[in-house]
């Protein structure tokens, strides 16, 4: 059972990344819980409709988008995925290059897992391998 839930959460995370990469509000909409909230890397907060409007209104466009999930934790009634996102794009014609840590919170809703929250944390630091 836990492996099945883990697979569902991985698929949700992958579907989110694909929808973001393609800039598709139509693909994102069914993935987001009705009470979805996102916290951006600079601390701004967007609700579900505001998150979808980034693409609906053409305010946000990616030129590249990479998503690497690193940790998946399953809890009773929730799941957390922590990963890194590297992207380039524009917001209202301003160039945005980001390398951020992302925390996704997913909850079961109507027989499917949906994203309840995204939280972006500034820059991701990459540790240099230690010399042996």
PyMOL commands that set and color helices and strands:
alter all, ss='L'
color gray80, all
select helices_A, chain A and resi 2-22+25-29+48-56
alter helices_A, ss='H'
color red, helices_A
select strands_A, chain A and resi 32-39+45-47+60-75+78-91+94-109+112-123
alter strands_A, ss='S'
color yellow, strands_A
deselect
rebuild
show_as cartoon
